[in-house]
Amino acid sequence: MKYRKILLKLSGESLMGEQGYGIDPIRLEYYADEIATAVQAGCETGIVIGGGNIFRGLQGASEIMDRVQGDYMGMLATLINSVALRSALESRSIPTLLLSGLPVDGIAAKATRPAAMEAFKAGKVVIFAGGTGNPFFTTDTAAALRAAEAHAEVLLKGTRVDGVYTDDPEKNPAAIKLTRITFNDAIQKGYKILDITAFTMCRENHIPIIVFDIQKPGNLLKELLGEQTGTLVSD
């Protein structure tokens, strides 16, 4: 296996499935199956999932709700998704620990590096909810932060597109898929892989990023085995 410790970033929107909102049970079960396969292969797995299927902080802000309050609501949305994912994994007998940047008694303890490292050592999947626990930071940044803290070998961003393209492949059929790019190329050419804070954190900590299509069964395991299906971003 090429990667034995990973941080998997999933978008909240991906949980909507065909519903257009909320959590689609079919999609949730699918992700749990894919993650379970990785765990059973011996991979230490950390997960950060967004909350955009329930609430988006920046887009949810308005004249009667400022950015800070909106961001906190977004963090709570990630907690809802994380609880759902924990339940799905535990139903598959996958030991799981839910930590949160915003701790909630009885649901999720405070996200700390010692707690996470102890859980990884015990063979548990660690789900990091609540973003960084601070407004103005995205779940992309939270994923990069948790990856750095855990000494993950790679940050895997599961999307509905099979990598990074020269243009939006859903709008431009002439767009070319890139199999590998450097951090500098990605920044200079403006490829929207992660937000700039998260991207910079990965570059400074030498954590490669793989953008891949997680909606295709088996792709997560293939990436762990070194059978690249997406785009690798590295030094």
C-alpha atoms as an extended CHARMM CRD file, in Angstrom:
* protein
*
       235  EXT
         1         1  MET       CA              0.0000000000        0.0000000000        0.0000000000  PROA      1               0.0000000000
         2         2  LYS       CA              1.3960000000        3.3990000000       -0.9760000000  PROA      2               0.0000000000
         3         3  TYR       CA             -0.4400000000        5.4930000000        1.6310000000  PROA      3               0.0000000000
         4         4  ARG       CA             -0.9950000000        4.1290000000        5.1280000000  PROA      4               0.0000000000
         5         5  LYS       CA             -2.2350000000        7.3030000000        6.7960000000  PROA      5               0.0000000000
         6         6  ILE       CA             -4.6020000000        9.6870000000        5.0550000000  PROA      6               0.0000000000
         7         7  LEU       CA             -6.9040000000       12.6270000000        5.5810000000  PROA      7               0.0000000000
         8         8  LEU       CA            -10.0020000000       12.3280000000        3.4210000000  PROA      8               0.0000000000
         9         9  LYS       CA            -11.8990000000       15.5350000000        2.6580000000  PROA      9               0.0000000000
        10        10  LEU       CA            -15.5150000000       15.1760000000        1.5740000000  PROA      10              0.0000000000
        11        11  SER       CA            -17.9100000000       17.9550000000        0.6590000000  PROA      11              0.0000000000
        12        12  GLY       CA            -21.2140000000       18.2580000000        2.4430000000  PROA      12              0.0000000000
        13        13  GLU       CA            -22.9380000000       18.7060000000       -0.8960000000  PROA      13              0.0000000000
        14        14  SER       CA            -21.8290000000       15.2120000000       -1.8620000000  PROA      14              0.0000000000
        15        15  LEU       CA            -24.1520000000       13.7870000000        0.7960000000  PROA      15              0.0000000000
        16        16  MET       CA            -27.2180000000       15.2820000000       -0.8810000000  PROA      16              0.0000000000
        17        17  GLY       CA            -27.2280000000       12.6850000000       -3.6210000000  PROA      17              0.0000000000
        18        18  GLU       CA            -30.1840000000       13.2570000000       -5.9050000000  PROA      18              0.0000000000
        19        19  GLN       CA            -32.2410000000       14.9480000000       -3.1830000000  PROA      19              0.0000000000
        20        20  GLY       CA            -30.7650000000       18.4150000000       -3.6030000000  PROA      20              0.0000000000
        21        21  TYR       CA            -30.6020000000       18.9730000000        0.1560000000  PROA      21              0.0000000000
        22        22  GLY       CA            -29.9290000000       17.1790000000        3.4360000000  PROA      22              0.0000000000
        23        23  ILE       CA            -28.4660000000       13.6680000000        3.7340000000  PROA      23              0.0000000000
        24        24  ASP       CA            -29.2570000000       10.9900000000        1.1740000000  PROA      24              0.0000000000
        25        25  PRO       CA            -29.1320000000        7.6180000000        3.0150000000  PROA      25              0.0000000000
        26        26  ILE       CA            -27.9610000000        5.8490000000       -0.1390000000  PROA      26              0.0000000000
        27        27  ARG       CA            -25.0170000000        8.2160000000       -0.6020000000  PROA      27              0.0000000000
        28        28  LEU       CA            -24.1460000000        8.0320000000        3.0990000000  PROA      28              0.0000000000
        29        29  GLU       CA            -24.0970000000        4.2290000000        2.9680000000  PROA      29              0.0000000000
        30        30  TYR       CA            -21.9330000000        4.3380000000       -0.1520000000  PROA      30              0.0000000000
        31        31  TYR       CA            -19.3110000000        6.5650000000        1.4680000000  PROA      31              0.0000000000
        32        32  ALA       CA            -19.2820000000        4.3970000000        4.5830000000  PROA      32              0.0000000000
        33        33  ASP       CA            -18.6390000000        1.3240000000        2.4180000000  PROA      33              0.0000000000
        34        34  GLU       CA            -15.7570000000        3.0310000000        0.5870000000  PROA      34              0.0000000000
        35        35  ILE       CA            -14.1720000000        4.1990000000        3.8380000000  PROA      35              0.0000000000
        36        36  ALA       CA            -14.6480000000        0.7830000000        5.4430000000  PROA      36              0.0000000000
        37        37  THR       CA            -12.7460000000       -0.7880000000        2.5380000000  PROA      37              0.0000000000
        38        38  ALA       CA             -9.8160000000        1.5570000000        3.1430000000  PROA      38              0.0000000000
        39        39  VAL       CA             -9.7960000000        0.8340000000        6.8670000000  PROA      39              0.0000000000
        40        40  GLN       CA             -9.9700000000       -2.9270000000        6.3300000000  PROA      40              0.0000000000
        41        41  ALA       CA             -6.9550000000       -2.6100000000        4.0230000000  PROA      41              0.0000000000
        42        42  GLY       CA             -4.9780000000       -1.2630000000        6.9910000000  PROA      42              0.0000000000
        43        43  CYS       CA             -5.0910000000        2.4750000000        6.3140000000  PROA      43              0.0000000000
        44        44  GLU       CA             -5.1920000000        4.9310000000        9.2200000000  PROA      44              0.0000000000
        45        45  THR       CA             -8.0000000000        7.2610000000        8.1970000000  PROA      45              0.0000000000
        46        46  GLY       CA             -8.9730000000       10.7630000000        9.2300000000  PROA      46              0.0000000000
        47        47  ILE       CA            -12.0190000000       12.4510000000        7.7130000000  PROA      47              0.0000000000
        48        48  VAL       CA            -13.2430000000       16.0240000000        7.4010000000  PROA      48              0.0000000000
        49        49  ILE       CA            -16.6660000000       16.5640000000        5.8690000000  PROA      49              0.0000000000
        50        50  GLY       CA            -18.2480000000       19.8970000000        4.9960000000  PROA      50              0.0000000000
        51        51  GLY       CA            -21.7450000000       21.0820000000        5.8150000000  PROA      51              0.0000000000
        52        52  GLY       CA            -22.8810000000       22.6690000000        2.5570000000  PROA      52              0.0000000000
        53        53  ASN       CA            -25.7900000000       20.2460000000        2.1950000000  PROA      53              0.0000000000
        54        54  ILE       CA            -27.3110000000       21.8390000000        5.3030000000  PROA      54              0.0000000000
        55        55  PHE       CA            -25.9080000000       25.3590000000        5.6040000000  PROA      55              0.0000000000
        56        56  ARG       CA            -23.0780000000       27.3810000000        4.0930000000  PROA      56              0.0000000000
        57        57  GLY       CA            -21.6650000000       30.0440000000        6.3800000000  PROA      57              0.0000000000
        58        58  LEU       CA            -20.5440000000       32.6310000000        3.8410000000  PROA      58              0.0000000000
        59        59  GLN       CA            -23.5150000000       32.2120000000        1.5190000000  PROA      59              0.0000000000
        60        60  GLY       CA            -25.8910000000       32.0400000000        4.4590000000  PROA      60              0.0000000000
        61        61  ALA       CA            -24.7700000000       35.3800000000        5.8550000000  PROA      61              0.0000000000
        62        62  SER       CA            -27.1370000000       38.2770000000        5.2090000000  PROA      62              0.0000000000
        63        63  GLU       CA            -28.0050000000       41.7100000000        6.5040000000  PROA      63              0.0000000000
        64        64  ILE       CA            -29.5920000000       40.1700000000        9.5960000000  PROA      64              0.0000000000
        65        65  MET       CA            -26.8820000000       37.5360000000       10.1170000000  PROA      65              0.0000000000
        66        66  ASP       CA            -23.2070000000       38.4360000000       10.0460000000  PROA      66              0.0000000000
        67        67  ARG       CA            -20.3950000000       36.2510000000        8.7040000000  PROA      67              0.0000000000
        68        68  VAL       CA            -19.2890000000       35.0640000000       12.1260000000  PROA      68              0.0000000000
        69        69  GLN       CA            -22.7220000000       33.7360000000       13.1020000000  PROA      69              0.0000000000
        70        70  GLY       CA            -23.1330000000       32.1720000000        9.6810000000  PROA      70              0.0000000000
        71        71  ASP       CA            -19.7960000000       30.3970000000        9.9910000000  PROA      71              0.0000000000
        72        72  TYR       CA            -20.7420000000       28.9630000000       13.3740000000  PROA      72              0.0000000000
        73        73  MET       CA            -23.9610000000       27.6440000000       11.8610000000  PROA      73              0.0000000000
        74        74  GLY       CA            -21.8870000000       26.0410000000        9.1080000000  PROA      74              0.0000000000
        75        75  MET       CA            -19.6890000000       24.3630000000       11.7260000000  PROA      75              0.0000000000
        76        76  LEU       CA            -22.7650000000       22.9000000000       13.3830000000  PROA      76              0.0000000000
        77        77  ALA       CA            -23.8760000000       21.5860000000        9.9950000000  PROA      77              0.0000000000
        78        78  THR       CA            -20.5750000000       19.6900000000        9.6830000000  PROA      78              0.0000000000
        79        79  LEU       CA            -21.2640000000       18.1580000000       13.0790000000  PROA      79              0.0000000000
        80        80  ILE       CA            -24.6280000000       16.8180000000       11.8920000000  PROA      80              0.0000000000
        81        81  ASN       CA            -22.9870000000       15.2190000000        8.8530000000  PROA      81              0.0000000000
        82        82  SER       CA            -20.1830000000       13.7970000000       10.9690000000  PROA      82              0.0000000000
        83        83  VAL       CA            -22.6000000000       12.1850000000       13.4220000000  PROA      83              0.0000000000
        84        84  ALA       CA            -24.3900000000       10.5610000000       10.4850000000  PROA      84              0.0000000000
        85        85  LEU       CA            -21.1270000000        9.2590000000        9.0390000000  PROA      85              0.0000000000
        86        86  ARG       CA            -20.0040000000        7.9530000000       12.4320000000  PROA      86              0.0000000000
        87        87  SER       CA            -23.2540000000        6.0410000000       12.7690000000  PROA      87              0.0000000000
        88        88  ALA       CA            -22.8840000000        4.5310000000        9.3050000000  PROA      88              0.0000000000
        89        89  LEU       CA            -19.2990000000        3.4300000000       10.0000000000  PROA      89              0.0000000000
        90        90  GLU       CA            -20.0990000000        1.9820000000       13.4080000000  PROA      90              0.0000000000
        91        91  SER       CA            -22.9430000000       -0.0320000000       11.8560000000  PROA      91              0.0000000000
        92        92  ARG       CA            -20.1760000000       -1.6960000000        9.8370000000  PROA      92              0.0000000000
        93        93  SER       CA            -18.1880000000       -2.4370000000       13.0060000000  PROA      93              0.0000000000
        94        94  ILE       CA            -15.6100000000        0.2410000000       12.1480000000  PROA      94              0.0000000000
        95        95  PRO       CA            -14.3810000000        1.8060000000       15.4240000000  PROA      95              0.0000000000
        96        96  THR       CA            -14.7290000000        5.5710000000       15.1410000000  PROA      96              0.0000000000
        97        97  LEU       CA            -13.9290000000        8.6490000000       17.2000000000  PROA      97              0.0000000000
        98        98  LEU       CA            -15.7200000000       11.9300000000       16.5480000000  PROA      98              0.0000000000
        99        99  LEU       CA            -13.7850000000       15.0430000000       17.5380000000  PROA      99              0.0000000000
       100       100  SER       CA            -14.9230000000       18.6140000000       16.9600000000  PROA      100             0.0000000000
       101       101  GLY       CA            -13.4960000000       22.0970000000       16.7840000000  PROA      101             0.0000000000
       102       102  LEU       CA            -16.7220000000       22.9820000000       18.5890000000  PROA      102             0.0000000000
       103       103  PRO       CA            -17.0530000000       20.3230000000       21.3050000000  PROA      103             0.0000000000
       104       104  VAL       CA            -20.5700000000       19.2220000000       22.2330000000  PROA      104             0.0000000000
       105       105  ASP       CA            -20.9600000000       17.2170000000       25.4350000000  PROA      105             0.0000000000
       106       106  GLY       CA            -22.3460000000       13.7650000000       24.7820000000  PROA      106             0.0000000000
       107       107  ILE       CA            -21.6980000000       13.9730000000       21.0330000000  PROA      107             0.0000000000
       108       108  ALA       CA            -18.1350000000       15.0490000000       20.2740000000  PROA      108             0.0000000000
       109       109  ALA       CA            -15.0890000000       15.8330000000       22.3900000000  PROA      109             0.0000000000
       110       110  LYS       CA            -12.7600000000       18.7400000000       21.7250000000  PROA      110             0.0000000000
       111       111  ALA       CA            -10.4870000000       18.1060000000       18.7540000000  PROA      111             0.0000000000
       112       112  THR       CA             -6.9260000000       17.8310000000       20.0580000000  PROA      112             0.0000000000
       113       113  ARG       CA             -3.8540000000       16.2680000000       18.5280000000  PROA      113             0.0000000000
       114       114  PRO       CA             -3.1940000000       13.8760000000       21.4610000000  PROA      114             0.0000000000
       115       115  ALA       CA             -6.7560000000       12.5420000000       21.3290000000  PROA      115             0.0000000000
       116       116  ALA       CA             -6.5550000000       12.0410000000       17.5760000000  PROA      116             0.0000000000
       117       117  MET       CA             -3.1490000000       10.3580000000       17.6690000000  PROA      117             0.0000000000
       118       118  GLU       CA             -4.2590000000        7.9800000000       20.4080000000  PROA      118             0.0000000000
       119       119  ALA       CA             -7.3250000000        7.0390000000       18.3610000000  PROA      119             0.0000000000
       120       120  PHE       CA             -5.2660000000        6.4530000000       15.2210000000  PROA      120             0.0000000000
       121       121  LYS       CA             -2.9160000000        4.2290000000       17.2190000000  PROA      121             0.0000000000
       122       122  ALA       CA             -5.9310000000        2.2410000000       18.4470000000  PROA      122             0.0000000000
       123       123  GLY       CA             -7.0570000000        1.6470000000       14.8690000000  PROA      123             0.0000000000
       124       124  LYS       CA            -10.0160000000        4.0240000000       14.9120000000  PROA      124             0.0000000000
       125       125  VAL       CA            -11.2770000000        6.2350000000       12.1230000000  PROA      125             0.0000000000
       126       126  VAL       CA            -11.1100000000        9.8230000000       13.3360000000  PROA      126             0.0000000000
       127       127  ILE       CA            -13.8110000000       12.1790000000       12.0740000000  PROA      127             0.0000000000
       128       128  PHE       CA            -12.9970000000       15.8470000000       12.5900000000  PROA      128             0.0000000000
       129       129  ALA       CA            -16.1400000000       18.0020000000       12.7500000000  PROA      129             0.0000000000
       130       130  GLY       CA            -16.7120000000       21.6700000000       13.5220000000  PROA      130             0.0000000000
       131       131  GLY       CA            -14.0470000000       22.9970000000       11.1680000000  PROA      131             0.0000000000
       132       132  THR       CA            -11.1680000000       24.6330000000       13.0030000000  PROA      132             0.0000000000
       133       133  GLY       CA            -13.5880000000       25.8870000000       15.6530000000  PROA      133             0.0000000000
       134       134  ASN       CA            -13.0900000000       29.4490000000       14.4110000000  PROA      134             0.0000000000
       135       135  PRO       CA            -15.0330000000       31.6000000000       11.9360000000  PROA      135             0.0000000000
       136       136  PHE       CA            -13.4710000000       32.7270000000        8.6350000000  PROA      136             0.0000000000
       137       137  PHE       CA            -11.8440000000       29.3250000000        8.0470000000  PROA      137             0.0000000000
       138       138  THR       CA            -13.2600000000       26.7590000000        5.6420000000  PROA      138             0.0000000000
       139       139  THR       CA            -13.4590000000       22.9990000000        6.0280000000  PROA      139             0.0000000000
       140       140  ASP       CA            -10.6950000000       22.8190000000        3.3960000000  PROA      140             0.0000000000
       141       141  THR       CA             -8.4500000000       24.6440000000        5.8460000000  PROA      141             0.0000000000
       142       142  ALA       CA             -9.6430000000       22.3650000000        8.6450000000  PROA      142             0.0000000000
       143       143  ALA       CA             -8.7030000000       19.3450000000        6.5180000000  PROA      143             0.0000000000
       144       144  ALA       CA             -5.2210000000       20.7110000000        5.8440000000  PROA      144             0.0000000000
       145       145  LEU       CA             -4.7760000000       21.5330000000        9.5330000000  PROA      145             0.0000000000
       146       146  ARG       CA             -5.8550000000       18.0720000000       10.7090000000  PROA      146             0.0000000000
       147       147  ALA       CA             -3.6730000000       16.4290000000        8.0510000000  PROA      147             0.0000000000
       148       148  ALA       CA             -0.6440000000       18.3590000000        9.2710000000  PROA      148             0.0000000000
       149       149  GLU       CA             -1.3730000000       17.6520000000       12.9350000000  PROA      149             0.0000000000
       150       150  ALA       CA             -1.8150000000       13.9230000000       12.3000000000  PROA      150             0.0000000000
       151       151  HSD       CA              1.2270000000       13.6600000000       10.0120000000  PROA      151             0.0000000000
       152       152  ALA       CA             -0.9620000000       12.2830000000        7.2480000000  PROA      152             0.0000000000
       153       153  GLU       CA              0.9350000000       11.1220000000        4.1880000000  PROA      153             0.0000000000
       154       154  VAL       CA             -1.5900000000       12.6300000000        1.7980000000  PROA      154             0.0000000000
       155       155  LEU       CA             -4.7400000000       14.7410000000        1.7050000000  PROA      155             0.0000000000
       156       156  LEU       CA             -7.3270000000       13.0820000000       -0.5220000000  PROA      156             0.0000000000
       157       157  LYS       CA            -10.0520000000       15.3750000000       -1.7970000000  PROA      157             0.0000000000
       158       158  GLY       CA            -12.9790000000       13.2830000000       -2.9740000000  PROA      158             0.0000000000
       159       159  THR       CA            -15.0850000000       15.0900000000       -5.5650000000  PROA      159             0.0000000000
       160       160  ARG       CA            -17.4520000000       14.3120000000       -8.4260000000  PROA      160             0.0000000000
       161       161  VAL       CA            -14.7270000000       15.1340000000      -10.9810000000  PROA      161             0.0000000000
       162       162  ASP       CA            -11.8360000000       12.7500000000      -11.6800000000  PROA      162             0.0000000000
       163       163  GLY       CA             -9.0840000000       15.3060000000      -11.1480000000  PROA      163             0.0000000000
       164       164  VAL       CA             -7.8990000000       18.7980000000      -12.0220000000  PROA      164             0.0000000000
       165       165  TYR       CA             -8.5670000000       20.1150000000      -15.5210000000  PROA      165             0.0000000000
       166       166  THR       CA             -7.3540000000       23.1060000000      -17.4840000000  PROA      166             0.0000000000
       167       167  ASP       CA            -10.9650000000       24.3060000000      -17.4590000000  PROA      167             0.0000000000
       168       168  ASP       CA            -14.3050000000       23.1920000000      -16.0610000000  PROA      168             0.0000000000
       169       169  PRO       CA            -14.8800000000       19.8300000000      -17.8240000000  PROA      169             0.0000000000
       170       170  GLU       CA            -18.6150000000       20.0420000000      -17.1700000000  PROA      170             0.0000000000
       171       171  LYS       CA            -18.7560000000       23.2480000000      -19.2070000000  PROA      171             0.0000000000
       172       172  ASN       CA            -15.8530000000       22.8680000000      -21.6180000000  PROA      172             0.0000000000
       173       173  PRO       CA            -15.5100000000       19.4450000000      -23.3060000000  PROA      173             0.0000000000
       174       174  ALA       CA            -12.0810000000       20.5180000000      -24.6140000000  PROA      174             0.0000000000
       175       175  ALA       CA            -10.6820000000       20.8110000000      -21.0870000000  PROA      175             0.0000000000
       176       176  ILE       CA             -7.5940000000       18.6740000000      -20.5270000000  PROA      176             0.0000000000
       177       177  LYS       CA             -7.0790000000       16.5460000000      -17.4370000000  PROA      177             0.0000000000
       178       178  LEU       CA             -3.8010000000       17.0620000000      -15.6020000000  PROA      178             0.0000000000
       179       179  THR       CA             -2.3430000000       13.9450000000      -13.9850000000  PROA      179             0.0000000000
       180       180  ARG       CA              0.2760000000       15.8010000000      -11.9460000000  PROA      180             0.0000000000
       181       181  ILE       CA              1.0380000000       19.4200000000      -11.1280000000  PROA      181             0.0000000000
       182       182  THR       CA              3.2310000000       21.2500000000       -8.6420000000  PROA      182             0.0000000000
       183       183  PHE       CA              1.9440000000       23.4420000000       -5.8460000000  PROA      183             0.0000000000
       184       184  ASN       CA              3.4490000000       26.4860000000       -7.5680000000  PROA      184             0.0000000000
       185       185  ASP       CA              1.7710000000       25.6800000000      -10.8800000000  PROA      185             0.0000000000
       186       186  ALA       CA             -1.5700000000       25.2600000000       -9.1640000000  PROA      186             0.0000000000
       187       187  ILE       CA             -1.2470000000       28.6440000000       -7.4380000000  PROA      187             0.0000000000
       188       188  GLN       CA              0.0340000000       30.5250000000      -10.4780000000  PROA      188             0.0000000000
       189       189  LYS       CA             -2.6360000000       29.1100000000      -12.7930000000  PROA      189             0.0000000000
       190       190  GLY       CA             -5.4240000000       29.5330000000      -10.2870000000  PROA      190             0.0000000000
       191       191  TYR       CA             -6.6340000000       25.9370000000      -10.1210000000  PROA      191             0.0000000000
       192       192  LYS       CA             -9.3060000000       25.7900000000       -7.4390000000  PROA      192             0.0000000000
       193       193  ILE       CA             -8.1580000000       22.6660000000       -5.6360000000  PROA      193             0.0000000000
       194       194  LEU       CA             -8.5400000000       23.9260000000       -2.0840000000  PROA      194             0.0000000000
       195       195  ASP       CA             -8.9040000000       27.4330000000       -0.7260000000  PROA      195             0.0000000000
       196       196  ILE       CA             -5.6260000000       29.3470000000       -0.6310000000  PROA      196             0.0000000000
       197       197  THR       CA             -5.0830000000       29.0180000000        3.1380000000  PROA      197             0.0000000000
       198       198  ALA       CA             -5.5020000000       25.2480000000        3.0220000000  PROA      198             0.0000000000
       199       199  PHE       CA             -3.3960000000       24.9640000000       -0.0960000000  PROA      199             0.0000000000
       200       200  THR       CA             -0.5610000000       26.9750000000        1.4080000000  PROA      200             0.0000000000
       201       201  MET       CA             -0.6440000000       24.8800000000        4.5820000000  PROA      201             0.0000000000
       202       202  CYS       CA             -0.2770000000       21.6830000000        2.5660000000  PROA      202             0.0000000000
       203       203  ARG       CA              2.5960000000       23.1170000000        0.5680000000  PROA      203             0.0000000000
       204       204  GLU       CA              4.4600000000       24.3460000000        3.6550000000  PROA      204             0.0000000000
       205       205  ASN       CA              4.0430000000       20.9830000000        5.3680000000  PROA      205             0.0000000000
       206       206  HSD       CA              4.8830000000       18.9660000000        2.2440000000  PROA      206             0.0000000000
       207       207  ILE       CA              1.5560000000       17.1540000000        2.2420000000  PROA      207             0.0000000000
       208       208  PRO       CA              0.6320000000       16.0630000000       -1.2980000000  PROA      208             0.0000000000
       209       209  ILE       CA             -2.9650000000       16.4800000000       -2.4130000000  PROA      209             0.0000000000
       210       210  ILE       CA             -4.8640000000       14.0670000000       -4.6280000000  PROA      210             0.0000000000
       211       211  VAL       CA             -8.0860000000       15.2310000000       -6.2560000000  PROA      211             0.0000000000
       212       212  PHE       CA            -10.1310000000       12.2540000000       -7.4190000000  PROA      212             0.0000000000
       213       213  ASP       CA            -13.6320000000       11.0630000000       -8.2330000000  PROA      213             0.0000000000
       214       214  ILE       CA            -14.8680000000        9.3660000000       -5.0700000000  PROA      214             0.0000000000
       215       215  GLN       CA            -18.2420000000        8.6640000000       -6.6130000000  PROA      215             0.0000000000
       216       216  LYS       CA            -16.7300000000        5.8570000000       -8.6800000000  PROA      216             0.0000000000
       217       217  PRO       CA            -16.6310000000        2.6770000000       -6.5550000000  PROA      217             0.0000000000
       218       218  GLY       CA            -13.1390000000        1.4770000000       -5.7330000000  PROA      218             0.0000000000
       219       219  ASN       CA            -11.3110000000        4.7100000000       -6.5320000000  PROA      219             0.0000000000
       220       220  LEU       CA            -10.4160000000        5.4440000000       -2.9010000000  PROA      220             0.0000000000
       221       221  LEU       CA             -8.7310000000        2.0690000000       -2.4850000000  PROA      221             0.0000000000
       222       222  LYS       CA             -6.9670000000        2.4560000000       -5.8340000000  PROA      222             0.0000000000
       223       223  GLU       CA             -5.4540000000        5.7560000000       -4.6870000000  PROA      223             0.0000000000
       224       224  LEU       CA             -4.2280000000        4.1460000000       -1.4650000000  PROA      224             0.0000000000
       225       225  LEU       CA             -2.5890000000        1.3850000000       -3.4790000000  PROA      225             0.0000000000
       226       226  GLY       CA             -0.8610000000        3.8950000000       -5.7470000000  PROA      226             0.0000000000
       227       227  GLU       CA             -3.1160000000        3.2890000000       -8.7470000000  PROA      227             0.0000000000
       228       228  GLN       CA             -3.6370000000        6.9600000000       -9.5040000000  PROA      228             0.0000000000
       229       229  THR       CA             -7.0700000000        7.8430000000      -10.8510000000  PROA      229             0.0000000000
       230       230  GLY       CA             -7.0480000000       11.5720000000      -10.1880000000  PROA      230             0.0000000000
       231       231  THR       CA             -4.5930000000       14.4560000000      -10.1130000000  PROA      231             0.0000000000
       232       232  LEU       CA             -1.5660000000       14.5830000000       -7.8090000000  PROA      232             0.0000000000
       233       233  VAL       CA             -0.4380000000       17.9650000000       -6.5030000000  PROA      233             0.0000000000
       234       234  SER       CA              2.9840000000       17.9580000000       -4.8740000000  PROA      234             0.0000000000
       235       235  ASP       CA              6.3090000000       19.7880000000       -4.5450000000  PROA      235             0.0000000000
